[in-house]
Every structure is written in structure tokens, then in C-alpha cells.
């Protein structure tokens, strides 16, 4: 797997982004800016309208708590000391699914698209999953998000299911595509 980091970029973990046990306000502000900008532009990130800063702060706090408990990983990409992308996975909570995790969010600022930031973040999150002993890493994506689906396939994810016209954005309907990466079969 290609784990190259784009020139001038740094891929950081949750410990690098916190003020003690909580996420730094600067990270929350930057994560909110990225998500709001992307969603406002129609990105497939789970919101129809841009999330509020409070909603993003709650989400990030939840992810940081999961990371502290050993049930998640968070990575952030900075170019020239500015946050340009972030993503995370969370371990499944159902007892029979605990060996597995879901890559829930991967967001890269529009200005950094095409520079390898998403690939570097995804590769770091996959490495974190492997190092944590995750057996299967899953994700879902909106069917029209072809760039994301192409990236995930190039990293070894395979499609294992699809719900036609499941995602509703106003009058529009999109497939929900389910993908998996079986880390038990890779070294």
C-alpha cells in the first residue's frame, strides 16, 4: 500500500491535536470549516446542510473519547500548519462485531483535492486499524462519490453490497455502497 505523504504535509494523530484529554479548539474550528465548506458544495459526508460548529465539536469529542478508550483512530493532515483533511474509524460496539471497525468519515478541503491528502489519511487509518488488531475495516459511500470509491478500491477495499436509491438529498436519490478491507488476509 502506498503510504506516501504529500510534499509539505504532516499526518497527525489524535494526541497531536489535543489539549490534554480533549480536542483543541483550533482543531474543532478547522474541522468544522472543512466539513461546512464541503457539505455546502454538495459533498457526500452525511449532512444535507452544513453542520454547526457545536455539532462538529460533539462529533470530534466522541471520536477523541473512542480513541482514548482504544476503540477508534483519528488522523489529520496539515499542509503548511493548516488543517486540510481529517478522518477517523470507530470500532463496532456490538459485542459480536468488536474485532471490526468502520471508517466513518474522511474529509479533505476542496483546495487540497488531488494532492494525495485523502490517500495519505486513508493509508494512515488503515495502518492504525491493522496495528490495533482490527480484522475487517468497513465503510460506506454515496454511489455518486466516484473519486472516493476509486480511492478506496485502490487501497484494497472491495464492494460487498449496495442499497439502490437509499440516500435521499432533497428530490435526488443515490445508492449507498458498502465496502470492506479484510485485514486478516494482508500482512
KOLKOLVO-773542 format. One line per field, with one value per atom (N, C-alpha, C): atom name; x, y, z; residue in three letters. Coordinates in Angstrom, 1 decimal, always signed. Last residue first. Example, Ala and Ser with C-alpha at 12.3 -4.5 7.8 and 13.67 -1.06 7.14 Angstrom:
REM residues 2
atom = [N, CA, C, N, CA, C]
X = [+12.8, +13.7, +12.9, +13.2, +12.3, +13.2]
Y = [-2.2, -1.1, +0.0, -5.7, -4.5, -3.3]
Z = [+7.1, +7.1, +7.9, +7.8, +7.8, +7.8]
res = [SER, SER, SER, ALA, ALA, ALA]
//
This chain:
REM residues 187
atom = [N, CA, C, N, CA, C, N, CA, C, N, CA, C, N, CA, C, N, CA, C, N, CA, C, N, CA, C, N, CA, C, N, CA, C, N, CA, C, N, CA, C, N, CA, C, N, CA, C, N, CA, C, N, CA, C, N, CA, C, N, CA, C, N, CA, C, N, CA, C, N, CA, C, N, CA, C, N, CA, C, N, CA, C, N, CA, C, N, CA, C, N, CA, C, N, CA, C, N, CA, C, N, CA, C, N, CA, C, N, CA, C, N, CA, C, N, CA, C, N, CA, C, N, CA, C, N, CA, C, N, CA, C, N, CA, C, N, CA, C, N, CA, C, N, CA, C, N, CA, C, N, CA, C, N, CA, C, N, CA, C, N, CA, C, N, CA, C, N, CA, C, N, CA, C, N, CA, C, N, CA, C, N, CA, C, N, CA, C, N, CA, C, N, CA, C, N, CA, C, N, CA, C, N, CA, C, N, CA, C, N, CA, C, N, CA, C, N, CA, C, N, CA, C, N, CA, C, N, CA, C, N, CA, C, N, CA, C, N, CA, C, N, CA, C, N, CA, C, N, CA, C, N, CA, C, N, CA, C, N, CA, C, N, CA, C, N, CA, C, N, CA, C, N, CA, C, N, CA, C, N, CA, C, N, CA, C, N, CA, C, N, CA, C, N, CA, C, N, CA, C, N, CA, C, N, CA, C, N, CA, C, N, CA, C, N, CA, C, N, CA, C, N, CA, C, N, CA, C, N, CA, C, N, CA, C, N, CA, C, N, CA, C, N, CA, C, N, CA, C, N, CA, C, N, CA, C, N, CA, C, N, CA, C, N, CA, C, N, CA, C, N, CA, C, N, CA, C, N, CA, C, N, CA, C, N, CA, C, N, CA, C, N, CA, C, N, CA, C, N, CA, C, N, CA, C, N, CA, C, N, CA, C, N, CA, C, N, CA, C, N, CA, C, N, CA, C, N, CA, C, N, CA, C, N, CA, C, N, CA, C, N, CA, C, N, CA, C, N, CA, C, N, CA, C, N, CA, C, N, CA, C, N, CA, C, N, CA, C, N, CA, C, N, CA, C, N, CA, C, N, CA, C, N, CA, C, N, CA, C, N, CA, C, N, CA, C, N, CA, C, N, CA, C, N, CA, C, N, CA, C, N, CA, C, N, CA, C, N, CA, C, N, CA, C, N, CA, C, N, CA, C, N, CA, C, N, CA, C, N, CA, C, N, CA, C, N, CA, C, N, CA, C, N, CA, C, N, CA, C, N, CA, C, N, CA, C, N, CA, C, N, CA, C, N, CA, C, N, CA, C, N, CA, C, N, CA, C, N, CA, C, N, CA, C, N, CA, C, N, CA, C, N, CA, C, N, CA, C, N, CA, C, N, CA, C, N, CA, C, N, CA, C, N, CA, C, N, CA, C, N, CA, C, N, CA, C, N, CA, C, N, CA, C, N, CA, C, N, CA, C, N, CA, C]
X = [-0.7, +0.4, +1.0, -4.1, -3.0, -1.9, -6.2, -5.6, -4.4, -7.3, -6.8, -6.0, -8.4, -7.0, -6.4, -10.4, -10.2, -8.7, -12.4, -11.0, -10.7, -15.4, -14.7, -13.2, -18.4, -17.1, -16.4, -21.5, -20.8, -19.5, -23.2, -22.3, -21.5, -26.3, -25.4, -24.5, -27.4, -27.1, -26.2, -29.6, -28.3, -28.2, -31.9, -31.7, -30.4, -33.4, -32.4, -32.2, -34.9, -35.6, -34.6, -32.9, -34.0, -34.7, -31.3, -30.9, -31.9, -31.2, -32.1, -31.5, -30.0, -29.6, -30.5, -31.0, -31.1, -30.9, -30.8, -31.6, -31.9, -29.8, -30.2, -31.1, -27.3, -28.7, -29.1, -24.9, -25.3, -26.8, -21.8, -23.3, -23.6, -19.1, -19.8, -21.4, -16.3, -17.7, -18.3, -13.1, -14.0, -15.4, -10.0, -11.4, -12.2, -7.5, -7.8, -9.2, -7.0, -6.4, -6.7, -8.6, -7.1, -6.3, -11.1, -10.7, -9.2, -10.8, -10.9, -10.6, -10.6, -9.6, -9.6, -13.2, -11.9, -10.7, -14.8, -14.9, -13.6, -14.1, -13.8, -13.8, -14.9, -13.5, -13.2, -17.7, -16.8, -15.3, -20.2, -18.9, -17.8, -22.6, -22.1, -20.7, -23.2, -22.8, -22.3, -21.6, -22.7, -22.3, -20.2, -20.1, -21.3, -19.0, -20.0, -19.8, -16.7, -17.1, -18.3, -14.6, -15.7, -15.9, -12.1, -12.4, -13.5, -11.6, -12.2, -12.6, -9.8, -9.8, -10.4, -7.6, -8.9, -8.8, -5.2, -5.8, -7.2, -3.9, -4.8, -5.4, -2.6, -1.8, -2.6, -4.8, -4.0, -3.2, -5.6, -6.5, -5.8, -3.3, -3.8, -4.7, -3.4, -2.3, -2.6, -5.8, -5.7, -4.6, -5.0, -6.1, -6.1, -3.0, -2.6, -3.7, -4.5, -3.4, -3.0, -6.2, -6.8, -5.7, -4.2, -5.1, -5.6, -3.2, -2.3, -3.1, -5.5, -4.8, -3.9, -6.1, -7.0, -6.4, -3.7, -4.1, -5.0, -3.1, -2.7, -3.1, -4.1, -2.7, -2.3, -6.8, -5.9, -4.4, -7.7, -8.1, -7.1, -7.3, -6.3, -6.6, -9.6, -8.3, -7.2, -11.5, -11.5, -10.2, -10.3, -10.6, -10.5, -11.5, -10.3, -10.8, -12.5, -12.9, -11.6, -14.0, -12.7, -13.1, -15.6, -15.5, -14.1, -15.6, -16.9, -16.8, -14.7, -14.2, -15.3, -15.4, -16.0, -15.3, -14.1, -14.3, -14.8, -14.0, -14.1, -14.4, -14.3, -13.0, -12.9, -17.0, -15.9, -14.5, -19.3, -18.6, -17.4, -20.4, -20.0, -19.3, -21.1, -20.1, -19.6, -21.3, -21.9, -20.9, -19.6, -19.9, -20.6, -16.7, -18.2, -18.4, -14.4, -14.7, -16.2, -14.1, -14.6, -14.8, -11.9, -12.6, -13.0, -11.5, -11.5, -12.2, -9.9, -10.7, -10.6, -9.1, -9.2, -10.1, -7.4, -8.2, -8.1, -6.0, -6.6, -7.4, -4.9, -5.6, -6.3, -1.7, -3.1, -3.8, +1.1, +0.5, -1.0, +1.4, +1.9, +1.2, -1.1, -0.2, +0.2, -2.1, -1.8, -0.8, -4.5, -3.5, -3.3, -5.3, -5.5, -4.3, -7.0, -5.8, -6.2, -8.0, -8.3, -7.0, -9.6, -8.4, -8.8, -11.0, -11.0, -9.7, -10.9, -12.0, -12.1, -9.4, -8.8, -9.8, -10.3, -10.7, -10.1, -9.3, -8.7, -9.1, -11.0, -9.5, -8.9, -13.4, -13.2, -11.8, -12.9, -13.2, -13.0, -12.6, -11.5, -11.7, -15.3, -14.1, -12.9, -16.6, -17.0, -15.8, -15.5, -15.3, -15.6, -16.4, -14.9, -14.7, -19.2, -18.7, -17.2, -19.2, -19.7, -19.2, -18.1, -17.4, -17.9, -20.1, -18.8, -18.0, -22.2, -22.4, -21.0, -21.1, -21.4, -21.5, -21.0, -19.7, -20.0, -23.4, -23.0, -21.6, -23.0, -23.2, -22.8, -24.8, -23.6, -23.8, -27.4, -27.0, -25.7, -27.1, -27.7, -27.3, -24.4, -25.3, -25.9, -22.8, -23.8, -24.7, -21.1, -20.5, -21.5, -20.7, -21.4, -20.7, -20.9, -20.1, -21.0, -22.0, -22.7, -21.9, -20.9, -20.6, -21.2, -21.6, -22.2, -22.0, -19.8, -21.2, -22.0, -17.3, -17.6, -19.1, -17.7, -17.4, -17.7, -18.1, -19.2, -19.0, -15.7, -17.0, -18.0, -13.8, -13.7, -15.1, -14.8, -14.7, -14.6, -14.6, -15.9, -15.8, -11.8, -12.6, -14.0, -11.2, -10.7, -11.5, -12.4, -12.8, -12.4, -11.1, -12.6, -13.0, -8.5, -8.8, -10.3, -8.8, -8.4, -8.7, -9.5, -10.5, -10.1, -8.3, -8.0, -9.1, -10.1, -9.6, -9.3, -8.9, -9.9, -9.3, -6.9, -7.8, -8.8, -4.6, -4.9, -5.8, -5.7, -5.2, -5.5, -4.7, -5.5, -4.8, -3.3, -4.4, -5.1, -1.6, -1.0, -2.0, -3.4, -2.5, -1.9, -4.4, -5.3, -4.4, -1.8, -2.7, -3.5, -1.1, -1.0, -2.1, +0.9, -0.2, -0.1, +1.9, +2.1, +0.8, +3.3, +2.1, +2.6, +5.2, +4.9, +3.7, +4.0, +5.1, +4.6, +2.0, +2.2, +3.3, +3.3, +2.6, +3.0, +2.7, +3.4, +2.6, +1.9, +1.7, +2.4, +0.5, +1.3, +1.0, +0.8, +0.0, +0.9]
Y = [-8.7, -8.5, -7.1, -9.7, -8.9, -8.8, -11.0, -11.6, -10.8, -9.4, -10.7, -11.4, -7.2, -7.1, -8.4, -6.6, -7.7, -7.7, -3.9, -4.3, -5.4, -3.1, -3.7, -4.0, -1.1, -1.6, -2.2, -0.2, -0.8, -1.4, +2.5, +1.5, +1.1, +3.6, +3.5, +2.3, +5.6, +4.3, +4.5, +8.4, +7.8, +6.4, +10.8, +9.5, +9.0, +14.1, +13.2, +11.9, +15.9, +15.0, +14.0, +15.9, +16.5, +15.5, +13.1, +14.5, +15.3, +10.0, +11.0, +12.4, +6.8, +8.1, +9.2, +4.7, +4.7, +6.1, +3.7, +4.8, +5.0, +0.4, +1.3, +2.5, -0.5, -0.2, +0.8, -3.0, -1.7, -1.7, -4.8, -4.6, -3.2, -4.9, -6.1, -5.9, -3.9, -3.6, -5.0, -3.7, -4.3, -4.0, -2.0, -2.2, -2.8, -1.3, -2.7, -3.0, +1.2, +0.8, -0.6, +1.4, +1.4, +1.0, +1.6, +0.4, +0.3, +4.2, +3.0, +1.7, +5.7, +5.8, +4.5, +5.2, +4.8, +4.8, +6.3, +4.9, +4.4, +9.0, +8.3, +6.8, +9.5, +9.7, +9.0, +9.0, +8.1, +8.3, +9.2, +9.7, +8.9, +8.1, +9.0, +9.6, +6.5, +5.9, +6.8, +7.2, +7.5, +7.1, +4.6, +5.8, +6.0, +3.0, +3.2, +4.5, +0.5, +1.9, +1.9, -1.5, -1.3, +0.2, -3.7, -2.3, -2.1, -6.5, -6.0, -4.6, -6.6, -7.7, -7.2, -4.7, -4.7, -5.8, -4.4, -5.7, -5.8, -2.0, -2.2, -3.6, -2.1, -2.2, -2.4, -1.9, -3.1, -3.2, +0.7, -0.4, -1.7, +2.2, +2.2, +1.0, +1.6, +1.2, +1.1, +3.0, +1.5, +1.0, +5.6, +5.0, +3.5, +5.9, +6.0, +5.4, +5.7, +4.8, +4.8, +8.0, +6.6, +5.6, +10.0, +9.9, +8.5, +9.6, +9.5, +9.3, +10.0, +8.7, +8.5, +12.7, +11.6, +10.3, +13.9, +14.0, +12.9, +14.0, +12.8, +12.8, +16.1, +16.3, +15.1, +16.3, +15.9, +15.9, +18.9, +17.8, +17.5, +21.2, +20.2, +18.9, +22.7, +23.3, +22.3, +21.2, +21.3, +21.8, +19.2, +20.5, +20.6, +16.0, +16.8, +18.1, +13.5, +14.8, +15.5, +10.7, +11.1, +12.4, +8.6, +9.9, +10.1, +5.9, +6.7, +8.0, +2.8, +4.1, +5.1, +0.7, +1.3, +2.7, -2.5, -1.1, -0.5, -5.6, -4.8, -3.4, -7.1, -7.2, -6.3, -6.6, -5.8, -6.0, -7.9, -7.2, -6.4, -8.9, -9.9, -9.3, -6.5, -7.5, -8.5, -3.5, -4.8, -5.8, -1.4, -1.6, -2.9, -1.2, -1.5, -1.8, +1.5, +0.1, -0.1, +4.0, +3.6, +2.1, +6.2, +5.0, +4.7, +9.4, +8.5, +7.2, +12.3, +11.2, +10.3, +15.4, +14.6, +13.4, +18.2, +17.0, +16.2, +20.5, +20.4, +19.1, +22.8, +21.5, +21.5, +24.2, +24.4, +23.0, +23.9, +24.1, +24.4, +23.1, +24.5, +24.9, +20.9, +21.5, +22.9, +18.1, +19.6, +19.9, +15.8, +16.2, +17.7, +13.5, +14.8, +15.1, +10.7, +11.2, +12.6, +8.5, +9.8, +10.2, +5.5, +6.2, +7.5, +3.5, +4.4, +4.9, +2.4, +2.0, +2.8, +3.2, +2.1, +1.6, +5.3, +4.0, +2.9, +7.4, +7.2, +5.8, +7.1, +6.9, +6.6, +7.8, +6.5, +6.2, +10.5, +9.6, +8.1, +11.5, +11.5, +10.6, +11.1, +10.4, +10.4, +12.9, +11.5, +10.7, +15.3, +14.9, +13.4, +15.4, +15.3, +14.8, +15.7, +14.6, +14.3, +18.2, +17.0, +15.7, +19.8, +19.7, +18.4, +19.6, +19.1, +18.9, +20.9, +19.5, +18.9, +23.4, +22.6, +21.2, +24.3, +24.1, +23.2, +22.5, +23.6, +23.3, +21.2, +21.0, +22.3, +22.2, +22.2, +22.0, +19.8, +21.2, +21.2, +17.1, +17.8, +19.3, +14.9, +16.0, +16.6, +12.9, +12.5, +13.7, +13.6, +13.4, +13.1, +14.4, +13.3, +12.9, +17.9, +16.7, +15.6, +20.3, +19.1, +17.8, +22.6, +22.3, +21.0, +22.3, +23.4, +23.2, +20.2, +19.9, +21.0, +21.7, +20.5, +20.2, +23.7, +24.0, +22.9, +22.1, +23.0, +23.4, +20.6, +19.9, +20.9, +22.8, +21.8, +21.2, +24.0, +24.8, +23.9, +21.9, +22.5, +23.2, +21.7, +20.5, +21.0, +24.2, +23.8, +22.7, +24.0, +25.1, +24.7, +21.7, +21.7, +22.8, +22.7, +21.6, +21.5, +24.8, +25.1, +24.0, +23.5, +24.3, +24.6, +20.1, +21.5, +22.3, +17.5, +18.1, +19.6, +16.5, +17.0, +17.5, +15.8, +14.8, +15.2, +18.2, +17.2, +16.2, +19.2, +20.0, +19.1, +17.5, +17.7, +18.7, +16.5, +17.5, +17.9, +14.5, +15.7, +16.8, +12.4, +13.0, +14.4, +11.7, +12.4, +13.1, +12.3, +11.5, +12.3, +13.7, +13.7, +12.8, +14.1, +13.3, +13.2, +16.9, +16.1, +15.4, +18.1, +17.7, +16.9, +18.6, +19.7, +19.3, +16.3, +17.2, +18.3, +13.7, +14.8, +15.7, +10.6, +11.8, +12.9, +7.2, +8.5, +9.6, +4.6, +5.5, +6.8, +2.2, +3.4, +4.3, -1.2, +0.0, +1.2]
Z = [+5.1, +6.1, +6.0, +4.9, +4.5, +5.6, +5.9, +4.8, +4.3, +7.9, +8.3, +7.1, +6.8, +7.2, +7.7, +4.3, +5.2, +5.6, +3.8, +3.7, +4.7, +2.1, +3.2, +2.8, +1.5, +1.1, +2.4, +0.1, +1.3, +0.8, -1.0, -1.4, -0.2, -1.8, -0.6, -0.9, -4.6, -3.9, -2.7, -4.2, -4.6, -3.9, -5.3, -4.6, -5.1, -4.9, -5.5, -4.6, -3.6, -4.6, -5.1, -0.8, -1.4, -2.3, -0.8, -0.7, -1.5, +0.5, +0.0, +0.3, -0.3, +0.3, -0.4, -1.8, -0.3, +0.3, -4.4, -4.1, -2.6, -3.5, -4.5, -4.0, -1.6, -1.4, -2.4, -1.9, -2.4, -2.1, -1.0, -1.0, -1.5, -1.0, -0.6, -0.6, -2.8, -2.5, -2.1, -1.1, -2.1, -1.8, -0.7, -0.3, -1.5, -1.7, -1.4, -0.9, -2.6, -1.3, -0.8, -4.8, -5.0, -3.7, -3.5, -4.3, -4.5, -2.5, -1.6, -2.3, -4.8, -3.9, -3.0, -6.0, -6.7, -5.7, -4.0, -4.3, -5.0, -4.3, -3.1, -3.3, -7.0, -6.6, -5.3, -6.9, -7.7, -7.3, -5.4, -5.0, -5.6, -6.0, -7.0, -6.6, -3.8, -5.1, -6.1, -0.7, -1.7, -3.1, +1.2, +0.5, -0.4, +4.1, +3.1, +2.5, +5.4, +5.1, +4.2, +7.5, +6.6, +6.4, +8.2, +8.2, +7.1, +10.1, +8.9, +9.1, +12.4, +11.4, +10.1, +14.3, +13.6, +12.5, +15.6, +15.5, +14.9, +15.6, +16.7, +16.7, +13.1, +14.4, +15.6, +11.4, +11.4, +12.7, +12.0, +12.2, +12.3, +11.2, +12.7, +13.0, +8.5, +9.3, +10.8, +7.9, +7.7, +8.5, +8.5, +9.2, +9.1, +6.6, +8.0, +8.8, +4.2, +4.5, +5.9, +4.5, +4.5, +4.8, +4.4, +5.5, +5.6, +1.8, +2.9, +4.2, +0.2, +0.2, +1.4, +0.8, +1.1, +1.2, -0.3, +1.1, +1.6, -3.0, -2.2, -0.8, -4.3, -3.9, -3.1, -4.9, -6.0, -5.6, -2.7, -3.5, -4.6, -1.3, -1.2, -2.0, -1.5, -2.0, -2.1, -0.2, -1.6, -2.2, +2.5, +2.0, +0.5, +3.0, +2.6, +2.0, +5.2, +4.6, +4.3, +6.1, +5.5, +4.7, +8.5, +7.8, +7.3, +9.2, +9.2, +8.5, +9.0, +8.6, +8.3, +11.5, +10.4, +10.2, +12.6, +12.7, +11.4, +14.6, +13.3, +13.6, +16.8, +16.1, +14.9, +17.7, +18.3, +17.5, +17.1, +16.0, +16.4, +19.3, +18.3, +17.1, +20.7, +21.2, +20.1, +18.9, +19.2, +19.6, +18.1, +19.6, +19.9, +16.0, +16.2, +17.7, +16.3, +16.5, +16.6, +13.9, +15.2, +15.2, +12.2, +12.2, +13.7, +10.5, +11.6, +11.4, +9.2, +9.1, +10.3, +7.5, +8.7, +8.4, +6.1, +6.0, +7.3, +6.5, +5.2, +5.1, +8.9, +8.7, +7.3, +8.4, +8.3, +8.1, +8.2, +9.5, +9.5, +5.5, +6.0, +7.3, +5.9, +4.9, +5.4, +7.7, +7.7, +6.6, +8.5, +7.5, +7.6, +11.0, +10.4, +9.5, +12.4, +11.7, +11.1, +14.9, +14.2, +13.6, +15.9, +15.5, +14.7, +18.6, +17.4, +17.1, +21.1, +20.2, +18.9, +23.1, +22.3, +21.2, +24.6, +25.0, +24.2, +23.0, +24.4, +24.9, +20.8, +20.6, +22.0, +22.0, +21.4, +21.3, +22.6, +23.6, +23.2, +19.9, +20.9, +22.0, +19.0, +18.4, +19.3, +20.7, +20.7, +20.1, +19.9, +21.3, +21.4, +17.2, +17.5, +18.9, +17.7, +17.0, +17.3, +19.1, +19.7, +19.1, +17.1, +18.4, +19.1, +15.2, +14.9, +16.2, +16.6, +16.1, +15.8, +16.9, +18.1, +17.7, +14.3, +15.0, +16.2, +12.2, +13.1, +13.8, +8.9, +10.3, +11.1, +5.9, +6.7, +8.2, +5.0, +5.3, +6.1, +4.8, +3.7, +3.8, +5.7, +6.0, +4.7, +4.8, +5.8, +6.2, +2.8, +4.1, +5.2, -0.2, +0.4, +1.7, -1.1, -0.8, +0.0, -1.7, -2.2, -1.9, -0.6, -2.0, -2.6, +2.0, +1.3, -0.2, +2.6, +2.6, +1.8, +2.5, +1.6, +1.5, +4.5, +3.1, +2.1, +6.8, +6.3, +4.8, +6.9, +6.7, +6.2, +7.3, +6.2, +5.9, +9.6, +8.4, +7.2, +11.5, +11.2, +9.8, +11.6, +11.1, +10.7, +12.7, +11.3, +10.8, +15.2, +14.3, +12.9, +16.2, +16.1, +15.1, +16.4, +15.5, +15.2, +18.2, +16.9, +15.9, +20.6, +19.9, +18.5, +20.8, +20.8, +20.0, +22.5, +21.3, +21.4, +25.8, +24.9, +23.6, +27.6, +27.2, +26.1, +26.3, +27.3, +26.8, +23.6, +24.8, +25.9, +20.5, +21.7, +22.7, +18.4, +18.1, +19.4, +18.9, +18.4, +18.3, +19.5, +20.6, +20.2, +17.0, +18.0, +19.1, +14.5, +15.3, +16.3, +11.3, +12.7, +13.3, +8.6, +9.0, +10.5, +6.8, +8.0, +8.3, +3.7, +4.6, +5.8, +1.9, +2.8, +3.8, -0.4, -0.1, +0.8, +1.0, +0.0, +0.5, +1.9, +2.4, +1.4, +0.9, +0.8, +1.3, +1.1, +2.3, +2.1, -0.8, -0.9, +0.3, +0.0, +0.0, +0.0]
res = [UNK, UNK, UNK, UNK, UNK, UNK, UNK, UNK, UNK, UNK, UNK, UNK, UNK, UNK, UNK, UNK, UNK, UNK, UNK, UNK, UNK, UNK, UNK, UNK, UNK, UNK, UNK, UNK, UNK, UNK, UNK, UNK, UNK, UNK, UNK, UNK, UNK, UNK, UNK, UNK, UNK, UNK, UNK, UNK, UNK, UNK, UNK, UNK, UNK, UNK, UNK, UNK, UNK, UNK, UNK, UNK, UNK, UNK, UNK, UNK, UNK, UNK, UNK, UNK, UNK, UNK, UNK, UNK, UNK, UNK, UNK, UNK, UNK, UNK, UNK, UNK, UNK, UNK, UNK, UNK, UNK, UNK, UNK, UNK, UNK, UNK, UNK, UNK, UNK, UNK, UNK, UNK, UNK, UNK, UNK, UNK, UNK, UNK, UNK, UNK, UNK, UNK, UNK, UNK, UNK, UNK, UNK, UNK, UNK, UNK, UNK, UNK, UNK, UNK, UNK, UNK, UNK, UNK, UNK, UNK, UNK, UNK, UNK, UNK, UNK, UNK, UNK, UNK, UNK, UNK, UNK, UNK, UNK, UNK, UNK, UNK, UNK, UNK, UNK, UNK, UNK, UNK, UNK, UNK, UNK, UNK, UNK, UNK, UNK, UNK, UNK, UNK, UNK, UNK, UNK, UNK, UNK, UNK, UNK, UNK, UNK, UNK, UNK, UNK, UNK, UNK, UNK, UNK, UNK, UNK, UNK, UNK, UNK, UNK, UNK, UNK, UNK, UNK, UNK, UNK, UNK, UNK, UNK, UNK, UNK, UNK, UNK, UNK, UNK, UNK, UNK, UNK, UNK, UNK, UNK, UNK, UNK, UNK, UNK, UNK, UNK, UNK, UNK, UNK, UNK, UNK, UNK, UNK, UNK, UNK, UNK, UNK, UNK, UNK, UNK, UNK, UNK, UNK, UNK, UNK, UNK, UNK, UNK, UNK, UNK, UNK, UNK, UNK, UNK, UNK, UNK, UNK, UNK, UNK, UNK, UNK, UNK, UNK, UNK, UNK, UNK, UNK, UNK, UNK, UNK, UNK, UNK, UNK, UNK, UNK, UNK, UNK, UNK, UNK, UNK, UNK, UNK, UNK, UNK, UNK, UNK, UNK, UNK, UNK, UNK, UNK, UNK, UNK, UNK, UNK, UNK, UNK, UNK, UNK, UNK, UNK, UNK, UNK, UNK, UNK, UNK, UNK, UNK, UNK, UNK, UNK, UNK, UNK, UNK, UNK, UNK, UNK, UNK, UNK, UNK, UNK, UNK, UNK, UNK, UNK, UNK, UNK, UNK, UNK, UNK, UNK, UNK, UNK, UNK, UNK, UNK, UNK, UNK, UNK, UNK, UNK, UNK, UNK, UNK, UNK, UNK, UNK, UNK, UNK, UNK, UNK, UNK, UNK, UNK, UNK, UNK, UNK, UNK, UNK, UNK, UNK, UNK, UNK, UNK, UNK, UNK, UNK, UNK, UNK, UNK, UNK, UNK, UNK, UNK, UNK, UNK, UNK, UNK, UNK, UNK, UNK, UNK, UNK, UNK, UNK, UNK, UNK, UNK, UNK, UNK, UNK, UNK, UNK, UNK, UNK, UNK, UNK, UNK, UNK, UNK, UNK, UNK, UNK, UNK, UNK, UNK, UNK, UNK, UNK, UNK, UNK, UNK, UNK, UNK, UNK, UNK, UNK, UNK, UNK, UNK, UNK, UNK, UNK, UNK, UNK, UNK, UNK, UNK, UNK, UNK, UNK, UNK, UNK, UNK, UNK, UNK, UNK, UNK, UNK, UNK, UNK, UNK, UNK, UNK, UNK, UNK, UNK, UNK, UNK, UNK, UNK, UNK, UNK, UNK, UNK, UNK, UNK, UNK, UNK, UNK, UNK, UNK, UNK, UNK, UNK, UNK, UNK, UNK, UNK, UNK, UNK, UNK, UNK, UNK, UNK, UNK, UNK, UNK, UNK, UNK, UNK, UNK, UNK, UNK, UNK, UNK, UNK, UNK, UNK, UNK, UNK, UNK, UNK, UNK, UNK, UNK, UNK, UNK, UNK, UNK, UNK, UNK, UNK, UNK, UNK, UNK, UNK, UNK, UNK, UNK, UNK, UNK, UNK, UNK, UNK, UNK, UNK, UNK, UNK, UNK, UNK, UNK, UNK, UNK, UNK, UNK, UNK, UNK, UNK, UNK, UNK, UNK, UNK, UNK, UNK, UNK, UNK, UNK, UNK, UNK, UNK, UNK, UNK, UNK, UNK, UNK, UNK, UNK, UNK, UNK, UNK, UNK, UNK, UNK, UNK, UNK, UNK, UNK, UNK, UNK, UNK, UNK, UNK, UNK, UNK, UNK, UNK, UNK, UNK, UNK, UNK, UNK, UNK, UNK, UNK, UNK, UNK, UNK, UNK, UNK, UNK, UNK, UNK, UNK, UNK, UNK]
//
